[in-house]
Amino acid sequence: MGKAARGGVGVLLLMVELTGCGVLASPVTAAQQECERSGGAWRDGTCDRAVRPGY
């Protein structure tokens, strides 16, 4: 592979990582996001589904 092609691949990989497509979320981050999507509140590393924002 030529120098220019390697540079292009490097730039492409960097762009993918910056958009978040190339980076896998850590298990804690994924659990926190799922907790918040389901209406829970993330507190001290656990999901508290009894808490409802605004109440």
Sequence and secondary structure as in RCSB ss.txt:
>XXXX:A:sequence
MGKAARGGVGVLLLMVELTGCGVLASPVTAAQQECERSGGAWRDGTCDRAVRPGY
>XXXX:A:secstr
  HHHHHHHHHHHHHHHHHTSS    HHHHHHHHHHHTT EEETTEEETT  TT 
